[in-house]
Amino acid sequence: MTHQQAEHEAHTGPAPYDVLVVGGSGVDTVVRVDSLPVPLADSVGVPPIREWPGHTGGNVALGCRALGLGVKFIDFIGDDRIGEQVRERLTKGDVDFEPLISPAGTRRAVNLVDGSTGRRMSFYDARDPGDLRMPRSFYLPHLRRARHVHLSIMDFSRHLLDDIEELGVSVSTDLHDWDGLTDHHREFALRCDLVFLSAAGAGERIADVMRKILREGRAGTVVATAGAGGSYLMTRGGSRTPRPVPATAVPGPVVDSNGAGDAYVCGFLYGRLAGLAPDECAHLGAVAGAHACTTEGNTDPIPLSSLLPART
């Protein structure tokens, strides 16, 4: 913090965060293969294996910051080299990251990526111990400064929901490939104002899952992403049939789909915080998601200059 910033805060108080991201950092090891599923073999030759710090929370923090939003990111990482990679990537992306140290170490994932379609299969290392908790004295000051909170579905994140609700801060989450049945996701689904999920998990039941979230929870908007098939939008008080939102053209060759869903969330949140209607937000999400498919890992979050033309 500069001397000028310190003086400003002394007179006016800390500036608010546009988005407070909670949880979800880690490092992806990306292995490009000829096709998915991978044929059974003792050994398979692949192109160079790469590592990309990010994961869902890191990607949302980096993407929102690239769009010019004020971002704070809090999470657990390990006191290890993988954690240092996370710190370095977030610093490079100008994200204000404040981690706590977990004795279990930093989360990892191995992602197999189809070299021709960009489709991926992820093997996620969910190493957080079940009793991991953020101290209330640590997270509460950040909640009080947030315009909006985005919760990754780490188990410890659910324990912030009571305070988020009491403070009246808007909150979103991404349930990823939730099938509508697994208990772990349910509290996030029913206690967030804005809910994202992938249509892949519930398949043909996705419309029923979206209706259930709106009927039983506090959400005003539910979004199901469907990759190249676009996305589907439902809002409280609107039609009981999900509204399709078409995908946008990918502005270049498809490299991989890692982070595309997270980029969609960033575009949507940018529109929401700008006061746009849900359909407009979904369009911005589609533009950001398409951009993410043209880069490896999260190397190039969509810049604001690329998203602005989509608003006109």
Phi and psi restraints in degrees (value plus and minus 20) as a CYANA .aco file:
   2 THR   PHI     -96.5   -56.5
   2 THR   PSI     144.6   184.6
   3 HIS   PHI     -80.2   -40.2
   3 HIS   PSI     -59.7   -19.7
   4 GLN   PHI     -84.3   -44.3
   4 GLN   PSI     -61.2   -21.2
   5 GLN   PHI     -84.8   -44.8
   5 GLN   PSI     -60.1   -20.1
   6 ALA   PHI     -83.4   -43.4
   6 ALA   PSI     -62.8   -22.8
   7 GLU   PHI     -83.1   -43.1
   7 GLU   PSI     -60.1   -20.1
   8 HIS   PHI     -82.4   -42.4
   8 HIS   PSI     -66.1   -26.1
   9 GLU   PHI     -85.2   -45.2
   9 GLU   PSI     -53.5   -13.5
  10 ALA   PHI     -83.1   -43.1
  10 ALA   PSI     -49.0    -9.0
  11 HIS   PHI    -115.9   -75.9
  11 HIS   PSI     -53.2   -13.2
  12 THR   PHI    -135.5   -95.5
  12 THR   PSI     -32.0     8.0
  13 GLY   PHI      68.2   108.2
  13 GLY   PSI     143.8   183.8
  14 PRO   PHI     -81.6   -41.6
  14 PRO   PSI     123.2   163.2
  15 ALA   PHI     -87.3   -47.3
  15 ALA   PSI     125.9   165.9
  16 PRO   PHI     -92.9   -52.9
  16 PRO   PSI     135.8   175.8
  17 TYR   PHI    -108.2   -68.2
  17 TYR   PSI     118.8   158.8
  18 ASP   PHI     -86.5   -46.5
  18 ASP   PSI     -65.1   -25.1
  19 VAL   PHI    -155.8  -115.8
  19 VAL   PSI     106.4   146.4
  20 LEU   PHI    -123.8   -83.8
  20 LEU   PSI      96.5   136.5
  21 VAL   PHI    -118.3   -78.3
  21 VAL   PSI     111.7   151.7
  22 VAL   PHI    -139.4   -99.4
  22 VAL   PSI      97.1   137.1
  23 GLY   PHI      59.3    99.3
  23 GLY   PSI     141.9   181.9
  24 GLY   PHI      80.4   120.4
  24 GLY   PSI       7.7    47.7
  25 SER   PHI    -115.3   -75.3
  25 SER   PSI     143.9   183.9
  26 GLY   PHI     142.8   182.8
  26 GLY   PSI    -192.5  -152.5
  27 VAL   PHI    -146.4  -106.4
  27 VAL   PSI     111.1   151.1
  28 ASP   PHI    -115.7   -75.7
  28 ASP   PSI     111.4   151.4
  29 THR   PHI    -118.4   -78.4
  29 THR   PSI      97.0   137.0
  30 VAL   PHI    -125.4   -85.4
  30 VAL   PSI     101.9   141.9
  31 VAL   PHI    -135.7   -95.7
  31 VAL   PSI      97.7   137.7
  32 ARG   PHI    -108.8   -68.8
  32 ARG   PSI     108.4   148.4
  33 VAL   PHI    -143.7  -103.7
  33 VAL   PSI     145.7   185.7
  34 ASP   PHI     -89.8   -49.8
  34 ASP   PSI     -54.0   -14.0
  35 SER   PHI    -182.3  -142.3
  35 SER   PSI     142.0   182.0
  36 LEU   PHI    -141.1  -101.1
  36 LEU   PSI     118.1   158.1
  37 PRO   PHI     -89.4   -49.4
  37 PRO   PSI     139.0   179.0
  38 VAL   PHI     -97.5   -57.5
  38 VAL   PSI     110.8   150.8
  39 PRO   PHI     -80.7   -40.7
  39 PRO   PSI     124.9   164.9
  40 LEU   PHI     -88.2   -48.2
  40 LEU   PSI     104.3   144.3
  41 ALA   PHI    -180.1  -140.1
  41 ALA   PSI     136.6   176.6
  42 ASP   PHI     -90.5   -50.5
  42 ASP   PSI     -53.7   -13.7
  43 SER   PHI    -170.5  -130.5
  43 SER   PSI     118.7   158.7
  44 VAL   PHI    -152.1  -112.1
  44 VAL   PSI     105.6   145.6
  45 GLY   PHI     -95.6   -55.6
  45 GLY   PSI     114.3   154.3
  46 VAL   PHI    -154.4  -114.4
  46 VAL   PSI     142.2   182.2
  47 PRO   PHI     -84.6   -44.6
  47 PRO   PSI     153.9   193.9
  48 PRO   PHI     -71.6   -31.6
  48 PRO   PSI     111.8   151.8
  49 ILE   PHI    -101.7   -61.7
  49 ILE   PSI     111.3   151.3
  50 ARG   PHI    -138.2   -98.2
  50 ARG   PSI     135.5   175.5
  51 GLU   PHI    -139.1   -99.1
  51 GLU   PSI     114.1   154.1
  52 TRP   PHI    -150.7  -110.7
  52 TRP   PSI      91.9   131.9
  53 PRO   PHI     -85.3   -45.3
  53 PRO   PSI     120.3   160.3
  54 GLY   PHI     148.7   188.7
  54 GLY   PSI    -108.2   -68.2
  55 HIS   PHI      44.3    84.3
  55 HIS   PSI     157.8   197.8
  56 THR   PHI     -82.5   -42.5
  56 THR   PSI     -65.9   -25.9
  57 GLY   PHI     -88.1   -48.1
  57 GLY   PSI     -63.4   -23.4
  58 GLY   PHI     -81.6   -41.6
  58 GLY   PSI     -61.5   -21.5
  59 ASN   PHI     -84.2   -44.2
  59 ASN   PSI     -61.7   -21.7
  60 VAL   PHI     -85.7   -45.7
  60 VAL   PSI     -62.0   -22.0
  61 ALA   PHI     -82.6   -42.6
  61 ALA   PSI     -66.2   -26.2
  62 LEU   PHI     -85.4   -45.4
  62 LEU   PSI     -61.9   -21.9
  63 GLY   PHI     -87.6   -47.6
  63 GLY   PSI     -63.3   -23.3
  64 CYS   PHI     -85.2   -45.2
  64 CYS   PSI     -57.5   -17.5
  65 ARG   PHI     -87.4   -47.4
  65 ARG   PSI     -59.4   -19.4
  66 ALA   PHI     -82.3   -42.3
  66 ALA   PSI     -46.5    -6.5
  67 LEU   PHI    -105.2   -65.2
  67 LEU   PSI     -14.3    25.7
  68 GLY   PHI      69.8   109.8
  68 GLY   PSI     -15.8    24.2
  69 LEU   PHI     -98.7   -58.7
  69 LEU   PSI     128.8   168.8
  70 GLY   PHI     -98.1   -58.1
  70 GLY   PSI     102.5   142.5
  71 VAL   PHI    -145.7  -105.7
  71 VAL   PSI     116.3   156.3
  72 LYS   PHI    -140.8  -100.8
  72 LYS   PSI     117.4   157.4
  73 PHE   PHI    -148.2  -108.2
  73 PHE   PSI     104.0   144.0
  74 ILE   PHI    -143.5  -103.5
  74 ILE   PSI     120.7   160.7
  75 ASP   PHI    -189.9  -149.9
  75 ASP   PSI     153.9   193.9
  76 PHE   PHI    -118.6   -78.6
  76 PHE   PSI     116.5   156.5
  77 ILE   PHI    -155.1  -115.1
  77 ILE   PSI     152.0   192.0
  78 GLY   PHI    -112.2   -72.2
  78 GLY   PSI     141.5   181.5
  79 ASP   PHI    -106.0   -66.0
  79 ASP   PSI      49.6    89.6
  80 ASP   PHI    -167.6  -127.6
  80 ASP   PSI     154.0   194.0
  81 ARG   PHI     -84.0   -44.0
  81 ARG   PSI     -55.0   -15.0
  82 ILE   PHI     -83.2   -43.2
  82 ILE   PSI     -61.2   -21.2
  83 GLY   PHI     -83.0   -43.0
  83 GLY   PSI     -57.0   -17.0
  84 GLU   PHI     -83.7   -43.7
  84 GLU   PSI     -56.7   -16.7
  85 GLN   PHI     -82.0   -42.0
  85 GLN   PSI     -60.7   -20.7
  86 VAL   PHI     -82.5   -42.5
  86 VAL   PSI     -67.7   -27.7
  87 ARG   PHI     -78.3   -38.3
  87 ARG   PSI     -65.7   -25.7
  88 GLU   PHI     -82.8   -42.8
  88 GLU   PSI     -62.7   -22.7
  89 ARG   PHI     -86.6   -46.6
  89 ARG   PSI     -62.2   -22.2
  90 LEU   PHI     -88.8   -48.8
  90 LEU   PSI     -57.0   -17.0
  91 THR   PHI     -83.0   -43.0
  91 THR   PSI     -64.0   -24.0
  92 LYS   PHI     -79.9   -39.9
  92 LYS   PSI     -54.7   -14.7
  93 GLY   PHI    -107.5   -67.5
  93 GLY   PSI     -11.5    28.5
  94 ASP   PHI      42.2    82.2
  94 ASP   PSI      14.3    54.3
  95 VAL   PHI    -114.3   -74.3
  95 VAL   PSI     112.2   152.2
  96 ASP   PHI     -98.5   -58.5
  96 ASP   PSI      78.5   118.5
  97 PHE   PHI    -129.9   -89.9
  97 PHE   PSI     106.8   146.8
  98 GLU   PHI    -147.7  -107.7
  98 GLU   PSI      77.9   117.9
  99 PRO   PHI    -114.2   -74.2
  99 PRO   PSI     137.7   177.7
 100 LEU   PHI    -125.9   -85.9
 100 LEU   PSI     133.2   173.2
 101 ILE   PHI    -113.2   -73.2
 101 ILE   PSI     106.4   146.4
 102 SER   PHI    -120.6   -80.6
 102 SER   PSI     114.0   154.0
 103 PRO   PHI     -86.7   -46.7
 103 PRO   PSI     -36.9     3.1
 104 ALA   PHI    -101.2   -61.2
 104 ALA   PSI     -30.5     9.5
 105 GLY   PHI      71.5   111.5
 105 GLY   PSI    -199.7  -159.7
 106 THR   PHI    -105.6   -65.6
 106 THR   PSI     119.4   159.4
 107 ARG   PHI     -85.7   -45.7
 107 ARG   PSI     131.2   171.2
 108 ARG   PHI    -158.5  -118.5
 108 ARG   PSI     143.6   183.6
 109 ALA   PHI    -169.7  -129.7
 109 ALA   PSI     129.2   169.2
 110 VAL   PHI    -132.7   -92.7
 110 VAL   PSI     101.2   141.2
 111 ASN   PHI    -133.3   -93.3
 111 ASN   PSI     101.6   141.6
 112 LEU   PHI    -108.6   -68.6
 112 LEU   PSI     107.2   147.2
 113 VAL   PHI    -139.7   -99.7
 113 VAL   PSI     105.2   145.2
 114 ASP   PHI     -87.3   -47.3
 114 ASP   PSI      97.7   137.7
 115 GLY   PHI     -85.2   -45.2
 115 GLY   PSI     -39.8     0.2
 116 SER   PHI    -117.2   -77.2
 116 SER   PSI     -51.8   -11.8
 117 THR   PHI    -130.7   -90.7
 117 THR   PSI     -35.9     4.1
 118 GLY   PHI      61.0   101.0
 118 GLY   PSI     -23.0    17.0
 119 ARG   PHI     -85.8   -45.8
 119 ARG   PSI     128.0   168.0
 120 ARG   PHI    -148.3  -108.3
 120 ARG   PSI     140.5   180.5
 121 MET   PHI    -151.5  -111.5
 121 MET   PSI     102.6   142.6
 122 SER   PHI    -129.5   -89.5
 122 SER   PSI     115.6   155.6
 123 PHE   PHI    -130.4   -90.4
 123 PHE   PSI      85.0   125.0
 124 TYR   PHI    -118.0   -78.0
 124 TYR   PSI     110.2   150.2
 125 ASP   PHI    -112.7   -72.7
 125 ASP   PSI      72.1   112.1
 126 ALA   PHI    -107.0   -67.0
 126 ALA   PSI      59.6    99.6
 127 ARG   PHI    -112.2   -72.2
 127 ARG   PSI     -26.2    13.8
 128 ASP   PHI     -80.2   -40.2
 128 ASP   PSI     111.7   151.7
 129 PRO   PHI     -87.0   -47.0
 129 PRO   PSI     131.8   171.8
 130 GLY   PHI     -83.7   -43.7
 130 GLY   PSI     -43.2    -3.2
 131 ASP   PHI    -117.4   -77.4
 131 ASP   PSI      -7.7    32.3
 132 LEU   PHI     -88.1   -48.1
 132 LEU   PSI     108.0   148.0
 133 ARG   PHI    -159.6  -119.6
 133 ARG   PSI     125.1   165.1
 134 MET   PHI    -104.8   -64.8
 134 MET   PSI     110.2   150.2
 135 PRO   PHI     -80.4   -40.4
 135 PRO   PSI     118.0   158.0
 136 ARG   PHI     -80.9   -40.9
 136 ARG   PSI     -55.1   -15.1
 137 SER   PHI     -84.8   -44.8
 137 SER   PSI     -42.5    -2.5
 138 PHE   PHI    -101.8   -61.8
 138 PHE   PSI     -69.1   -29.1
 139 TYR   PHI    -106.9   -66.9
 139 TYR   PSI     -46.0    -6.0
 140 LEU   PHI     -81.6   -41.6
 140 LEU   PSI     -63.1   -23.1
 141 PRO   PHI     -79.5   -39.5
 141 PRO   PSI     -53.5   -13.5
 142 HIS   PHI     -91.7   -51.7
 142 HIS   PSI     -59.6   -19.6
 143 LEU   PHI     -79.9   -39.9
 143 LEU   PSI     -58.6   -18.6
 144 ARG   PHI     -88.2   -48.2
 144 ARG   PSI     -40.0     0.0
 145 ARG   PHI    -117.2   -77.2
 145 ARG   PSI     -23.6    16.4
 146 ALA   PHI    -110.0   -70.0
 146 ALA   PSI     114.8   154.8
 147 ARG   PHI     -96.0   -56.0
 147 ARG   PSI     -55.3   -15.3
 148 HIS   PHI    -169.9  -129.9
 148 HIS   PSI     124.4   164.4
 149 VAL   PHI    -135.6   -95.6
 149 VAL   PSI     114.6   154.6
 150 HIS   PHI    -136.5   -96.5
 150 HIS   PSI      97.8   137.8
 151 LEU   PHI    -118.2   -78.2
 151 LEU   PSI     102.0   142.0
 152 SER   PHI     -95.1   -55.1
 152 SER   PSI     135.1   175.1
 153 ILE   PHI    -105.8   -65.8
 153 ILE   PSI      20.8    60.8
 154 MET   PHI     -88.3   -48.3
 154 MET   PSI     125.5   165.5
 155 ASP   PHI     -80.8   -40.8
 155 ASP   PSI     -56.6   -16.6
 156 PHE   PHI     -87.7   -47.7
 156 PHE   PSI     -43.3    -3.3
 157 SER   PHI     -85.8   -45.8
 157 SER   PSI     -52.0   -12.0
 158 ARG   PHI     -81.7   -41.7
 158 ARG   PSI     -43.6    -3.6
 159 HIS   PHI     -98.5   -58.5
 159 HIS   PSI     -22.5    17.5
 160 LEU   PHI    -111.0   -71.0
 160 LEU   PSI     -31.5     8.5
 161 LEU   PHI     -83.5   -43.5
 161 LEU   PSI     -58.1   -18.1
 162 ASP   PHI     -80.4   -40.4
 162 ASP   PSI     -65.7   -25.7
 163 ASP   PHI     -88.9   -48.9
 163 ASP   PSI     -57.7   -17.7
 164 ILE   PHI     -80.3   -40.3
 164 ILE   PSI     -64.9   -24.9
 165 GLU   PHI     -85.2   -45.2
 165 GLU   PSI     -62.0   -22.0
 166 GLU   PHI     -84.9   -44.9
 166 GLU   PSI     -56.3   -16.3
 167 LEU   PHI     -98.5   -58.5
 167 LEU   PSI     -35.2     4.8
 168 GLY   PHI      54.3    94.3
 168 GLY   PSI       4.6    44.6
 169 VAL   PHI    -104.8   -64.8
 169 VAL   PSI     117.9   157.9
 170 SER   PHI     -88.9   -48.9
 170 SER   PSI     127.4   167.4
 171 VAL   PHI    -164.2  -124.2
 171 VAL   PSI     119.9   159.9
 172 SER   PHI    -144.9  -104.9
 172 SER   PSI     145.1   185.1
 173 THR   PHI    -173.0  -133.0
 173 THR   PSI     139.1   179.1
 174 ASP   PHI    -139.2   -99.2
 174 ASP   PSI      95.5   135.5
 175 LEU   PHI    -105.5   -65.5
 175 LEU   PSI     -23.5    16.5
 176 HIS   PHI      36.5    76.5
 176 HIS   PSI    -145.0  -105.0
 177 ASP   PHI    -115.0   -75.0
 177 ASP   PSI      21.7    61.7
 178 TRP   PHI     -80.1   -40.1
 178 TRP   PSI     116.4   156.4
 179 ASP   PHI    -110.5   -70.5
 179 ASP   PSI     -18.1    21.9
 180 GLY   PHI      64.9   104.9
 180 GLY   PSI     -20.3    19.7
 181 LEU   PHI    -140.6  -100.6
 181 LEU   PSI     -57.6   -17.6
 182 THR   PHI     -81.0   -41.0
 182 THR   PSI     109.7   149.7
 183 ASP   PHI     -83.9   -43.9
 183 ASP   PSI     -55.5   -15.5
 184 HIS   PHI     -73.3   -33.3
 184 HIS   PSI     -58.5   -18.5
 185 HIS   PHI    -105.0   -65.0
 185 HIS   PSI     -36.7     3.3
 186 ARG   PHI     -81.4   -41.4
 186 ARG   PSI     -64.7   -24.7
 187 GLU   PHI     -84.2   -44.2
 187 GLU   PSI     -60.0   -20.0
 188 PHE   PHI     -81.2   -41.2
 188 PHE   PSI     -63.0   -23.0
 189 ALA   PHI     -81.6   -41.6
 189 ALA   PSI     -58.3   -18.3
 190 LEU   PHI    -115.7   -75.7
 190 LEU   PSI     -27.8    12.2
 191 ARG   PHI    -139.4   -99.4
 191 ARG   PSI      -7.4    32.6
 192 CYS   PHI    -132.2   -92.2
 192 CYS   PSI     129.8   169.8
 193 ASP   PHI     -96.0   -56.0
 193 ASP   PSI     -52.0   -12.0
 194 LEU   PHI    -151.8  -111.8
 194 LEU   PSI     101.5   141.5
 195 VAL   PHI    -142.6  -102.6
 195 VAL   PSI     106.6   146.6
 196 PHE   PHI    -127.9   -87.9
 196 PHE   PSI     127.1   167.1
 197 LEU   PHI    -177.9  -137.9
 197 LEU   PSI     143.3   183.3
 198 SER   PHI    -109.5   -69.5
 198 SER   PSI     118.9   158.9
 199 ALA   PHI     -88.5   -48.5
 199 ALA   PSI     -36.3     3.7
 200 ALA   PHI     -86.0   -46.0
 200 ALA   PSI     -55.4   -15.4
 201 GLY   PHI     -86.4   -46.4
 201 GLY   PSI     -62.6   -22.6
 202 ALA   PHI    -114.2   -74.2
 202 ALA   PSI     -32.6     7.4
 203 GLY   PHI      38.5    78.5
 203 GLY   PSI    -146.9  -106.9
 204 GLU   PHI     -88.3   -48.3
 204 GLU   PSI     -34.1     5.9
 205 ARG   PHI    -109.4   -69.4
 205 ARG   PSI     -14.6    25.4
 206 ILE   PHI     -79.7   -39.7
 206 ILE   PSI     -58.6   -18.6
 207 ALA   PHI     -83.4   -43.4
 207 ALA   PSI     -60.7   -20.7
 208 ASP   PHI     -83.8   -43.8
 208 ASP   PSI     -60.2   -20.2
 209 VAL   PHI     -84.5   -44.5
 209 VAL   PSI     -62.8   -22.8
 210 MET   PHI     -82.8   -42.8
 210 MET   PSI     -63.5   -23.5
 211 ARG   PHI     -83.2   -43.2
 211 ARG   PSI     -58.9   -18.9
 212 LYS   PHI     -84.5   -44.5
 212 LYS   PSI     -60.6   -20.6
 213 ILE   PHI     -80.7   -40.7
 213 ILE   PSI     -63.8   -23.8
 214 LEU   PHI     -89.5   -49.5
 214 LEU   PSI     -58.3   -18.3
 215 ARG   PHI     -92.1   -52.1
 215 ARG   PSI     -61.5   -21.5
 216 GLU   PHI    -119.7   -79.7
 216 GLU   PSI     -36.2     3.8
 217 GLY   PHI    -132.7   -92.7
 217 GLY   PSI    -184.8  -144.8
 218 ARG   PHI    -121.3   -81.3
 218 ARG   PSI     -23.1    16.9
 219 ALA   PHI     -81.8   -41.8
 219 ALA   PSI     120.4   160.4
 220 GLY   PHI    -117.7   -77.7
 220 GLY   PSI     -41.3    -1.3
 221 THR   PHI    -161.5  -121.5
 221 THR   PSI     115.3   155.3
 222 VAL   PHI    -147.3  -107.3
 222 VAL   PSI     113.5   153.5
 223 VAL   PHI    -145.3  -105.3
 223 VAL   PSI     108.5   148.5
 224 ALA   PHI    -133.1   -93.1
 224 ALA   PSI      99.8   139.8
 225 THR   PHI    -109.9   -69.9
 225 THR   PSI     125.8   165.8
 226 ALA   PHI    -154.3  -114.3
 226 ALA   PSI      12.7    52.7
 227 GLY   PHI      38.9    78.9
 227 GLY   PSI    -149.8  -109.8
 228 ALA   PHI     -84.2   -44.2
 228 ALA   PSI     -36.0     4.0
 229 GLY   PHI    -102.4   -62.4
 229 GLY   PSI     -15.1    24.9
 230 GLY   PHI      67.5   107.5
 230 GLY   PSI    -161.7  -121.7
 231 SER   PHI    -169.8  -129.8
 231 SER   PSI     151.1   191.1
 232 TYR   PHI    -150.2  -110.2
 232 TYR   PSI     121.1   161.1
 233 LEU   PHI    -147.8  -107.8
 233 LEU   PSI     113.4   153.4
 234 MET   PHI    -153.0  -113.0
 234 MET   PSI     119.4   159.4
 235 THR   PHI    -147.0  -107.0
 235 THR   PSI     130.3   170.3
 236 ARG   PHI     -80.8   -40.8
 236 ARG   PSI     111.4   151.4
 237 GLY   PHI      63.9   103.9
 237 GLY   PSI     -23.5    16.5
 238 GLY   PHI    -114.9   -74.9
 238 GLY   PSI    -181.5  -141.5
 239 SER   PHI     -82.9   -42.9
 239 SER   PSI     128.1   168.1
 240 ARG   PHI    -102.6   -62.6
 240 ARG   PSI     -20.5    19.5
 241 THR   PHI    -124.3   -84.3
 241 THR   PSI     106.3   146.3
 242 PRO   PHI     -77.6   -37.6
 242 PRO   PSI     116.2   156.2
 243 ARG   PHI    -104.9   -64.9
 243 ARG   PSI     105.1   145.1
 244 PRO   PHI     -94.2   -54.2
 244 PRO   PSI     118.7   158.7
 245 VAL   PHI    -138.7   -98.7
 245 VAL   PSI      95.0   135.0
 246 PRO   PHI     -85.8   -45.8
 246 PRO   PSI     128.8   168.8
 247 ALA   PHI     -88.3   -48.3
 247 ALA   PSI     135.7   175.7
 248 THR   PHI    -120.4   -80.4
 248 THR   PSI     139.4   179.4
 249 ALA   PHI     -82.9   -42.9
 249 ALA   PSI     116.5   156.5
 250 VAL   PHI     -93.7   -53.7
 250 VAL   PSI     104.7   144.7
 251 PRO   PHI    -101.5   -61.5
 251 PRO   PSI      33.0    73.0
 252 GLY   PHI     127.6   167.6
 252 GLY   PSI     159.0   199.0
 253 PRO   PHI     -81.9   -41.9
 253 PRO   PSI     122.6   162.6
 254 VAL   PHI     -94.7   -54.7
 254 VAL   PSI     102.8   142.8
 255 VAL   PHI    -119.6   -79.6
 255 VAL   PSI     -76.5   -36.5
 256 ASP   PHI    -182.7  -142.7
 256 ASP   PSI     142.5   182.5
 257 SER   PHI    -117.0   -77.0
 257 SER   PSI     -13.0    27.0
 258 ASN   PHI     -78.9   -38.9
 258 ASN   PSI     106.4   146.4
 259 GLY   PHI      62.9   102.9
 259 GLY   PSI     -19.8    20.2
 260 ALA   PHI     -86.1   -46.1
 260 ALA   PSI     -61.4   -21.4
 261 GLY   PHI     -85.9   -45.9
 261 GLY   PSI     -57.7   -17.7
 262 ASP   PHI     -85.8   -45.8
 262 ASP   PSI     -59.6   -19.6
 263 ALA   PHI     -83.5   -43.5
 263 ALA   PSI     -58.7   -18.7
 264 TYR   PHI     -77.6   -37.6
 264 TYR   PSI     -66.2   -26.2
 265 VAL   PHI     -77.3   -37.3
 265 VAL   PSI     -63.3   -23.3
 266 CYS   PHI     -81.7   -41.7
 266 CYS   PSI     -67.0   -27.0
 267 GLY   PHI     -82.0   -42.0
 267 GLY   PSI     -61.1   -21.1
 268 PHE   PHI     -84.0   -44.0
 268 PHE   PSI     -66.4   -26.4
 269 LEU   PHI     -84.1   -44.1
 269 LEU   PSI     -57.5   -17.5
 270 TYR   PHI     -78.4   -38.4
 270 TYR   PSI     -66.3   -26.3
 271 GLY   PHI     -85.5   -45.5
 271 GLY   PSI     -61.7   -21.7
 272 ARG   PHI     -82.8   -42.8
 272 ARG   PSI     -63.6   -23.6
 273 LEU   PHI     -91.3   -51.3
 273 LEU   PSI     -38.9     1.1
 274 ALA   PHI    -107.4   -67.4
 274 ALA   PSI     -20.3    19.7
 275 GLY   PHI      64.3   104.3
 275 GLY   PSI      -0.8    39.2
 276 LEU   PHI    -101.8   -61.8
 276 LEU   PSI     139.5   179.5
 277 ALA   PHI     -90.2   -50.2
 277 ALA   PSI     135.3   175.3
 278 PRO   PHI     -74.6   -34.6
 278 PRO   PSI     -59.0   -19.0
 279 ASP   PHI     -84.7   -44.7
 279 ASP   PSI     -58.6   -18.6
 280 GLU   PHI     -87.5   -47.5
 280 GLU   PSI     -59.9   -19.9
 281 CYS   PHI     -81.2   -41.2
 281 CYS   PSI     -62.1   -22.1
 282 ALA   PHI     -84.0   -44.0
 282 ALA   PSI     -56.5   -16.5
 283 HIS   PHI     -84.5   -44.5
 283 HIS   PSI     -63.8   -23.8
 284 LEU   PHI     -83.3   -43.3
 284 LEU   PSI     -57.4   -17.4
 285 GLY   PHI     -80.8   -40.8
 285 GLY   PSI     -61.6   -21.6
 286 ALA   PHI     -84.1   -44.1
 286 ALA   PSI     -60.3   -20.3
 287 VAL   PHI     -83.1   -43.1
 287 VAL   PSI     -66.1   -26.1
 288 ALA   PHI     -85.3   -45.3
 288 ALA   PSI     -60.7   -20.7
 289 GLY   PHI     -83.9   -43.9
 289 GLY   PSI     -59.0   -19.0
 290 ALA   PHI     -84.4   -44.4
 290 ALA   PSI     -61.1   -21.1
 291 HIS   PHI     -80.0   -40.0
 291 HIS   PSI     -61.7   -21.7
 292 ALA   PHI     -82.1   -42.1
 292 ALA   PSI     -47.4    -7.4
 293 CYS   PHI     -92.5   -52.5
 293 CYS   PSI     -29.5    10.5
 294 THR   PHI    -115.6   -75.6
 294 THR   PSI     -19.7    20.3
 295 THR   PHI    -147.0  -107.0
 295 THR   PSI     136.3   176.3
 296 GLU   PHI     -99.4   -59.4
 296 GLU   PSI     116.8   156.8
 297 GLY   PHI      34.7    74.7
 297 GLY   PSI    -153.2  -113.2
 298 ASN   PHI    -137.4   -97.4
 298 ASN   PSI      17.3    57.3
 299 THR   PHI     -85.7   -45.7
 299 THR   PSI     -45.9    -5.9
 300 ASP   PHI    -161.0  -121.0
 300 ASP   PSI      55.4    95.4
 301 PRO   PHI     -76.4   -36.4
 301 PRO   PSI     126.9   166.9
 302 ILE   PHI     -83.2   -43.2
 302 ILE   PSI     108.0   148.0
 303 PRO   PHI     -99.4   -59.4
 303 PRO   PSI     138.3   178.3
 304 LEU   PHI     -78.0   -38.0
 304 LEU   PSI     -56.0   -16.0
 305 SER   PHI     -81.8   -41.8
 305 SER   PSI     -46.4    -6.4
 306 SER   PHI    -103.8   -63.8
 306 SER   PSI     -45.4    -5.4
 307 LEU   PHI    -106.2   -66.2
 307 LEU   PSI     -52.3   -12.3
 308 LEU   PHI     -78.0   -38.0
 308 LEU   PSI     -62.4   -22.4
 309 PRO   PHI     -78.3   -38.3
 309 PRO   PSI     -45.6    -5.6
 310 ALA   PHI     -91.5   -51.5
 310 ALA   PSI     -34.4     5.6
 311 ARG   PHI    -103.0   -63.0
 311 ARG   PSI     -36.4     3.6
